[in-house]
């Protein structure tokens, strides 16, 4: 499949990897929007959060748990961070492979634009 995140998951495209297990891989965002900005994705291809079913709840939990652990490891948990999943057009999704953003290292504004 011609999906850049699938290629990263298969080690066919380069990325700055932060974590990997059988189900999940995490890497730094190539266009970082904050001093710390990384993505946590399932290795299996799901086009969006809207594309998974109830049977994937454990996988979704693992994405969040991985984000929490990495935020601590990278030293940004105490100052704070934001997790974001953009879904479809109005959500601002640009890569059609489910991914969780983690942004940290600066004060983030709210509401988002
Ligand atoms: P979204 O707009 O929520 O779909 O987020 C997609 C994110 O993937 C953006 O923040 C991009 O900067 C990031 N991105 C796209 N291609 C790559 C890549 N090859 N390596 C790392 N991050 C990427």
Backbone and ligand atoms as CSV (ligand in chain L), in Angstrom:
chain,resi,resn,atom,element,x,y,z
A,1,UNK,N,N,0.844,-1.208,0.000
A,1,UNK,CA,C,0.000,0.000,0.000
A,1,UNK,C,C,0.874,1.250,0.000
A,2,UNK,N,N,0.488,2.231,-0.799
A,2,UNK,CA,C,1.279,3.444,-0.947
A,2,UNK,C,C,0.900,4.470,0.120
A,3,UNK,N,N,1.197,4.134,1.347
A,3,UNK,CA,C,0.879,5.005,2.484
A,3,UNK,C,C,2.180,5.300,3.208
A,4,UNK,N,N,2.512,6.580,3.372
A,4,UNK,CA,C,3.801,6.942,3.963
A,4,UNK,C,C,3.942,6.387,5.383
A,5,UNK,N,N,2.854,6.363,6.150
A,5,UNK,CA,C,2.977,5.854,7.526
A,5,UNK,C,C,3.116,4.330,7.546
A,6,UNK,N,N,2.480,3.640,6.583
A,6,UNK,CA,C,2.719,2.197,6.460
A,6,UNK,C,C,4.188,1.938,6.122
A,7,UNK,N,N,4.742,2.788,5.258
A,7,UNK,CA,C,6.156,2.617,4.882
A,7,UNK,C,C,7.072,2.846,6.083
A,8,UNK,N,N,6.764,3.839,6.898
A,8,UNK,CA,C,7.552,4.061,8.121
A,8,UNK,C,C,7.414,2.845,9.035
A,9,UNK,N,N,6.184,2.327,9.167
A,9,UNK,CA,C,5.945,1.167,10.042
A,9,UNK,C,C,6.731,-0.055,9.566
A,10,UNK,N,N,6.942,-0.155,8.250
A,10,UNK,CA,C,7.690,-1.292,7.679
A,10,UNK,C,C,9.183,-0.984,7.529
A,11,UNK,N,N,9.601,0.169,8.012
A,11,UNK,CA,C,11.006,0.602,7.911
A,11,UNK,C,C,11.437,0.776,6.462
A,12,UNK,N,N,10.492,1.103,5.601
A,12,UNK,CA,C,10.827,1.360,4.197
A,12,UNK,C,C,11.006,2.857,3.942
A,13,UNK,N,N,10.546,3.677,4.858
A,13,UNK,CA,C,10.763,5.125,4.806
A,13,UNK,C,C,11.383,5.543,6.133
A,14,UNK,N,N,12.243,6.556,6.058
A,14,UNK,CA,C,12.976,6.976,7.254
A,14,UNK,C,C,12.115,7.822,8.162
A,15,UNK,N,N,12.359,7.682,9.449
A,15,UNK,CA,C,11.725,8.537,10.446
A,15,UNK,C,C,12.580,8.461,11.700
A,16,UNK,N,N,12.423,9.471,12.545
A,16,UNK,CA,C,13.131,9.469,13.831
A,16,UNK,C,C,12.288,8.702,14.828
A,17,UNK,N,N,12.574,7.434,14.946
A,17,UNK,CA,C,11.742,6.553,15.775
A,17,UNK,C,C,11.981,6.796,17.260
A,18,UNK,N,N,10.896,6.745,18.017
A,18,UNK,CA,C,10.967,6.922,19.468
A,18,UNK,C,C,10.582,5.656,20.210
A,19,UNK,N,N,9.748,4.833,19.575
A,19,UNK,CA,C,9.255,3.623,20.226
A,19,UNK,C,C,8.669,2.708,19.159
A,20,UNK,N,N,8.764,1.408,19.444
A,20,UNK,CA,C,8.163,0.443,18.526
A,20,UNK,C,C,7.882,-0.853,19.264
A,21,UNK,N,N,6.727,-1.447,19.019
A,21,UNK,CA,C,6.487,-2.841,19.411
A,21,UNK,C,C,5.773,-3.527,18.240
A,22,UNK,N,N,5.132,-4.644,18.476
A,22,UNK,CA,C,4.522,-5.389,17.369
A,22,UNK,C,C,3.344,-4.641,16.758
A,23,UNK,N,N,2.712,-3.814,17.554
A,23,UNK,CA,C,1.459,-3.183,17.113
A,23,UNK,C,C,1.576,-1.702,16.778
A,24,UNK,N,N,2.574,-1.044,17.369
A,24,UNK,CA,C,2.614,0.420,17.379
A,24,UNK,C,C,4.013,0.923,17.047
A,25,UNK,N,N,4.065,2.097,16.422
A,25,UNK,CA,C,5.355,2.753,16.227
A,25,UNK,C,C,5.155,4.254,16.459
A,26,UNK,N,N,6.150,4.884,17.065
A,26,UNK,CA,C,6.085,6.318,17.355
A,26,UNK,C,C,7.324,6.988,16.774
A,27,UNK,N,N,7.132,8.169,16.189
A,27,UNK,CA,C,8.247,8.866,15.538
A,27,UNK,C,C,7.984,10.363,15.551
A,28,UNK,N,N,9.042,11.128,15.372
A,28,UNK,CA,C,8.910,12.589,15.395
A,28,UNK,C,C,8.225,13.084,14.128
A,29,UNK,N,N,7.363,14.083,14.305
A,29,UNK,CA,C,6.687,14.694,13.152
A,29,UNK,C,C,7.719,15.465,12.327
A,30,UNK,N,N,7.642,15.308,11.026
A,30,UNK,CA,C,8.641,15.923,10.136
A,30,UNK,C,C,8.451,17.440,10.042
A,31,UNK,N,N,7.251,17.943,10.286
A,31,UNK,CA,C,6.976,19.385,10.311
A,31,UNK,C,C,6.495,19.757,11.713
A,32,UNK,N,N,7.421,19.713,12.662
A,32,UNK,CA,C,7.058,19.876,14.074
A,32,UNK,C,C,6.376,21.225,14.316
A,33,UNK,N,N,5.261,21.187,15.001
A,33,UNK,CA,C,4.487,22.389,15.329
A,33,UNK,C,C,4.741,22.841,16.758
A,34,UNK,N,N,5.668,22.198,17.423
A,34,UNK,CA,C,6.040,22.539,18.807
A,34,UNK,C,C,7.427,21.956,19.032
A,35,UNK,N,N,8.144,22.427,20.057
A,35,UNK,CA,C,9.496,21.901,20.300
A,35,UNK,C,C,9.532,20.373,20.398
A,36,UNK,N,N,8.498,19.789,20.981
A,36,UNK,CA,C,8.341,18.330,20.951
A,36,UNK,C,C,7.049,18.030,20.204
A,37,UNK,N,N,7.142,17.277,19.150
A,37,UNK,CA,C,5.959,16.899,18.361
A,37,UNK,C,C,6.234,15.531,17.762
A,38,UNK,N,N,5.506,14.553,18.259
A,38,UNK,CA,C,5.669,13.209,17.697
A,38,UNK,C,C,4.318,12.578,17.446
A,39,UNK,N,N,4.330,11.510,16.663
A,39,UNK,CA,C,3.124,10.805,16.263
A,39,UNK,C,C,3.194,9.369,16.762
A,40,UNK,N,N,2.065,8.862,17.222
A,40,UNK,CA,C,1.959,7.463,17.631
A,40,UNK,C,C,0.922,6.820,16.715
A,41,UNK,N,N,1.319,5.761,16.034
A,41,UNK,CA,C,0.416,5.161,15.044
A,41,UNK,C,C,0.349,3.644,15.227
A,42,UNK,N,N,-0.779,3.054,14.822
A,42,UNK,CA,C,-0.812,1.590,14.728
A,42,UNK,C,C,-0.058,1.159,13.483
A,43,UNK,N,N,0.591,0.004,13.520
A,43,UNK,CA,C,1.287,-0.474,12.327
A,43,UNK,C,C,0.305,-0.918,11.254
A,44,UNK,N,N,-0.850,-1.391,11.664
A,44,UNK,CA,C,-1.871,-1.783,10.693
A,44,UNK,C,C,-2.525,-0.526,10.124
A,45,UNK,N,N,-2.919,-0.613,8.863
A,45,UNK,CA,C,-3.482,0.566,8.209
A,45,UNK,C,C,-4.961,0.722,8.549
A,46,UNK,N,N,-5.293,1.845,9.187
A,46,UNK,CA,C,-6.681,2.279,9.379
A,46,UNK,C,C,-6.704,3.714,8.883
A,47,UNK,N,N,-7.650,4.029,8.014
A,47,UNK,CA,C,-7.613,5.324,7.334
A,47,UNK,C,C,-7.818,6.495,8.284
A,48,UNK,N,N,-8.517,6.278,9.373
A,48,UNK,CA,C,-8.789,7.373,10.323
A,48,UNK,C,C,-9.309,6.784,11.618
A,49,UNK,N,N,-9.559,7.640,12.598
A,49,UNK,CA,C,-10.205,7.177,13.840
A,49,UNK,C,C,-11.601,6.653,13.524
A,50,UNK,N,N,-12.231,7.251,12.536
A,50,UNK,CA,C,-13.582,6.847,12.141
A,50,UNK,C,C,-13.598,5.483,11.459
A,51,UNK,N,N,-12.444,4.996,11.048
A,51,UNK,CA,C,-12.383,3.741,10.290
A,51,UNK,C,C,-12.233,2.517,11.188
A,52,UNK,N,N,-11.944,2.715,12.474
A,52,UNK,CA,C,-11.780,1.552,13.355
A,52,UNK,C,C,-13.099,1.225,14.038
A,53,UNK,N,N,-13.205,0.002,14.516
A,53,UNK,CA,C,-14.420,-0.436,15.191
A,53,UNK,C,C,-14.160,-0.675,16.672
A,54,UNK,N,N,-15.222,-1.105,17.358
A,54,UNK,CA,C,-15.110,-1.347,18.806
A,54,UNK,C,C,-14.022,-2.362,19.133
A,55,UNK,N,N,-13.762,-3.272,18.198
A,55,UNK,CA,C,-12.734,-4.293,18.444
A,55,UNK,C,C,-11.332,-3.698,18.517
A,56,UNK,N,N,-11.214,-2.417,18.171
A,56,UNK,CA,C,-9.901,-1.759,18.217
A,56,UNK,C,C,-9.724,-0.875,19.453
A,57,UNK,N,N,-10.650,-0.979,20.394
A,57,UNK,CA,C,-10.539,-0.126,21.582
A,57,UNK,C,C,-9.224,-0.351,22.335
A,58,UNK,N,N,-8.770,-1.594,22.393
A,58,UNK,CA,C,-7.507,-1.864,23.095
A,58,UNK,C,C,-6.340,-1.194,22.374
A,59,UNK,N,N,-6.389,-1.246,21.050
A,59,UNK,CA,C,-5.336,-0.594,20.256
A,59,UNK,C,C,-5.348,0.916,20.488
A,60,UNK,N,N,-6.537,1.501,20.531
A,60,UNK,CA,C,-6.634,2.949,20.780
A,60,UNK,C,C,-6.087,3.283,22.160
A,61,UNK,N,N,-6.391,2.441,23.134
A,61,UNK,CA,C,-5.848,2.651,24.479
A,61,UNK,C,C,-4.333,2.571,24.493
A,62,UNK,N,N,-3.801,1.659,23.681
A,62,UNK,CA,C,-2.340,1.510,23.632
A,62,UNK,C,C,-1.683,2.730,22.982
A,63,UNK,N,N,-2.367,3.329,22.017
A,63,UNK,CA,C,-1.826,4.570,21.417
A,63,UNK,C,C,-1.688,5.642,22.500
A,64,UNK,N,N,-2.745,5.797,23.300
A,64,UNK,CA,C,-2.718,6.827,24.351
A,64,UNK,C,C,-1.690,6.496,25.429
A,65,UNK,N,N,-1.654,5.223,25.825
A,65,UNK,CA,C,-0.685,4.825,26.852
A,65,UNK,C,C,0.741,5.046,26.391
A,66,UNK,N,N,0.985,4.782,25.119
A,66,UNK,CA,C,2.325,5.005,24.557
A,66,UNK,C,C,2.650,6.497,24.563
A,67,UNK,N,N,1.660,7.321,24.214
A,67,UNK,CA,C,1.860,8.776,24.259
A,67,UNK,C,C,2.226,9.217,25.671
A,68,UNK,N,N,1.512,8.700,26.657
A,68,UNK,CA,C,1.769,9.080,28.051
A,68,UNK,C,C,3.182,8.673,28.483
A,69,UNK,N,N,3.575,7.448,28.157
A,69,UNK,CA,C,4.910,6.988,28.545
A,69,UNK,C,C,6.002,7.800,27.855
A,70,UNK,N,N,5.834,8.045,26.549
A,70,UNK,CA,C,6.867,8.787,25.817
A,70,UNK,C,C,6.968,10.226,26.314
A,71,UNK,N,N,5.826,10.836,26.649
A,71,UNK,CA,C,5.862,12.208,27.172
A,71,UNK,C,C,6.691,12.263,28.451
A,72,UNK,N,N,6.552,11.249,29.279
A,72,UNK,CA,C,7.374,11.199,30.505
A,72,UNK,C,C,8.846,10.996,30.162
A,73,UNK,N,N,9.096,10.033,29.266
A,73,UNK,CA,C,10.490,9.737,28.894
A,73,UNK,C,C,11.174,10.947,28.278
A,74,UNK,N,N,10.438,11.740,27.532
A,74,UNK,CA,C,11.018,12.904,26.857
A,74,UNK,C,C,11.043,14.129,27.765
A,75,UNK,N,N,10.514,13.996,28.973
A,75,UNK,CA,C,10.630,15.057,29.970
A,75,UNK,C,C,9.651,16.199,29.802
A,76,UNK,N,N,8.524,15.945,29.116
A,76,UNK,CA,C,7.556,17.022,28.907
A,76,UNK,C,C,6.252,16.816,29.692
A,77,UNK,N,N,6.172,15.722,30.431
A,77,UNK,CA,C,4.897,15.413,31.095
A,77,UNK,C,C,4.560,16.447,32.164
A,78,UNK,N,N,5.555,16.859,32.926
A,78,UNK,CA,C,5.277,17.773,34.043
A,78,UNK,C,C,4.837,19.147,33.543
A,79,UNK,N,N,5.488,19.641,32.505
A,79,UNK,CA,C,5.104,20.962,31.971
A,79,UNK,C,C,3.810,20.875,31.171
A,80,UNK,N,N,3.561,19.720,30.575
A,80,UNK,CA,C,2.283,19.492,29.908
A,80,UNK,C,C,2.401,19.244,28.420
A,81,UNK,N,N,1.366,18.674,27.897
A,81,UNK,CA,C,1.355,18.344,26.469
A,81,UNK,C,C,-0.082,18.217,26.000
A,82,UNK,N,N,-0.237,18.134,24.696
A,82,UNK,CA,C,-1.562,17.961,24.105
A,82,UNK,C,C,-1.546,16.743,23.198
A,83,UNK,N,N,-2.596,15.929,23.284
A,83,UNK,CA,C,-2.778,14.829,22.341
A,83,UNK,C,C,-3.926,15.204,21.409
A,84,UNK,N,N,-3.743,14.906,20.128
A,84,UNK,CA,C,-4.726,15.277,19.112
A,84,UNK,C,C,-4.855,14.146,18.090
A,85,UNK,N,N,-6.093,13.820,17.724
A,85,UNK,CA,C,-6.328,12.963,16.561
A,85,UNK,C,C,-7.226,13.747,15.613
A,86,UNK,N,N,-6.683,14.163,14.485
A,86,UNK,CA,C,-7.484,14.845,13.470
A,86,UNK,C,C,-8.206,13.784,12.639
A,87,UNK,N,N,-9.488,14.002,12.392
A,87,UNK,CA,C,-10.277,13.004,11.661
A,87,UNK,C,C,-11.032,13.659,10.507
A,88,UNK,N,N,-10.746,13.165,9.317
A,88,UNK,CA,C,-11.418,13.612,8.093
A,88,UNK,C,C,-11.159,15.103,7.823
A,89,UNK,N,N,-11.886,15.629,6.867
A,89,UNK,CA,C,-11.577,16.960,6.339
A,89,UNK,C,C,-11.732,18.068,7.384
A,90,UNK,N,N,-12.872,18.102,8.043
A,90,UNK,CA,C,-13.092,19.182,9.007
A,90,UNK,C,C,-12.174,19.070,10.214
A,91,UNK,N,N,-11.706,17.864,10.497
A,91,UNK,CA,C,-10.756,17.683,11.594
A,91,UNK,C,C,-9.341,18.071,11.222
A,92,UNK,N,N,-9.103,18.301,9.930
A,92,UNK,CA,C,-7.774,18.710,9.488
A,92,UNK,C,C,-6.833,17.554,9.230
A,93,UNK,N,N,-7.379,16.364,8.969
A,93,UNK,CA,C,-6.527,15.201,8.711
A,93,UNK,C,C,-5.911,15.305,7.322
A,94,UNK,N,N,-4.587,15.124,7.241
A,94,UNK,CA,C,-3.914,15.192,5.942
A,94,UNK,C,C,-3.272,13.870,5.547
A,95,UNK,N,N,-2.977,13.007,6.499
A,95,UNK,CA,C,-2.437,11.678,6.185
A,95,UNK,C,C,-3.487,10.648,6.591
A,96,UNK,N,N,-3.916,9.861,5.615
A,96,UNK,CA,C,-5.021,8.930,5.854
A,96,UNK,C,C,-4.557,7.610,6.441
A,97,UNK,N,N,-3.867,7.705,7.559
A,97,UNK,CA,C,-3.479,6.544,8.368
A,97,UNK,C,C,-3.595,7.032,9.803
A,98,UNK,N,N,-4.450,6.389,10.574
A,98,UNK,CA,C,-4.723,6.819,11.959
A,98,UNK,C,C,-3.435,7.175,12.704
A,99,UNK,N,N,-3.423,8.358,13.321
A,99,UNK,CA,C,-2.246,8.769,14.087
A,99,UNK,C,C,-2.643,9.721,15.199
A,100,UNK,N,N,-1.945,9.583,16.303
A,100,UNK,CA,C,-2.147,10.432,17.473
A,100,UNK,C,C,-0.972,11.405,17.559
A,101,UNK,N,N,-1.275,12.700,17.534
A,101,UNK,CA,C,-0.226,13.708,17.716
A,101,UNK,C,C,0.033,13.924,19.207
A,102,UNK,N,N,1.287,14.165,19.556
A,102,UNK,CA,C,1.627,14.652,20.894
A,102,UNK,C,C,2.479,15.906,20.710
A,103,UNK,N,N,1.980,17.016,21.259
A,103,UNK,CA,C,2.659,18.319,21.125
A,103,UNK,C,C,3.006,18.842,22.513
A,104,UNK,N,N,4.223,19.373,22.636
A,104,UNK,CA,C,4.666,19.861,23.942
A,104,UNK,C,C,5.826,20.820,23.768
A,105,UNK,N,N,6.177,21.479,24.851
A,105,UNK,CA,C,7.370,22.316,24.858
A,105,UNK,C,C,7.081,23.785,24.639
A,106,UNK,N,N,5.822,24.145,24.472
A,106,UNK,CA,C,5.425,25.544,24.432
A,106,UNK,C,C,3.972,25.624,24.891
A,107,UNK,N,N,3.535,26.814,25.244
A,107,UNK,CA,C,2.149,26.990,25.670
A,107,UNK,C,C,1.245,26.952,24.443
A,108,UNK,N,N,0.354,26.005,24.403
A,108,UNK,CA,C,-0.541,25.838,23.251
A,108,UNK,C,C,-1.832,26.613,23.492
A,109,UNK,N,N,-2.313,27.250,22.453
A,109,UNK,CA,C,-3.535,28.051,22.604
A,109,UNK,C,C,-4.778,27.179,22.474
A,110,UNK,N,N,-5.883,27.706,22.950
A,110,UNK,CA,C,-7.166,27.026,22.848
A,110,UNK,C,C,-8.246,28.085,22.693
A,111,UNK,N,N,-9.240,27.996,21.858
A,111,UNK,CA,C,-9.510,26.832,21.014
A,111,UNK,C,C,-8.608,26.785,19.801
A,112,UNK,N,N,-8.480,25.594,19.184
A,112,UNK,CA,C,-7.680,25.480,17.969
A,112,UNK,C,C,-8.349,26.233,16.827
A,113,UNK,N,N,-7.586,26.601,15.838
A,113,UNK,CA,C,-8.111,27.363,14.718
A,113,UNK,C,C,-8.986,26.559,13.797
L,1,LIG,P1,P,-2.675,15.246,10.150
L,1,LIG,O1,O,-2.733,16.593,9.500
L,1,LIG,O2,O,-3.357,15.167,11.472
L,1,LIG,O3,O,-3.102,14.151,9.198
L,1,LIG,O4,O,-1.171,15.001,10.512
L,1,LIG,C1,C,-0.249,14.440,9.636
L,1,LIG,C2,C,1.112,14.751,10.192
L,1,LIG,O5,O,2.036,13.885,9.605
L,1,LIG,C3,C,1.565,16.184,9.925
L,1,LIG,O6,O,1.832,16.841,11.157
L,1,LIG,C4,C,2.819,15.988,9.087
L,1,LIG,O7,O,3.802,16.936,9.390
L,1,LIG,C5,C,3.243,14.588,9.461
L,1,LIG,N1,N,4.026,13.876,8.475
L,1,LIG,C6,C,3.728,13.729,7.160
L,1,LIG,N2,N,4.675,12.982,6.558
L,1,LIG,C7,C,5.571,12.637,7.518
L,1,LIG,C8,C,6.766,11.860,7.536
L,1,LIG,N3,N,7.249,11.305,6.416
L,1,LIG,N4,N,7.429,11.724,8.699
L,1,LIG,C9,C,6.960,12.297,9.821
L,1,LIG,N5,N,5.836,13.032,9.882
L,1,LIG,C10,C,5.148,13.203,8.748
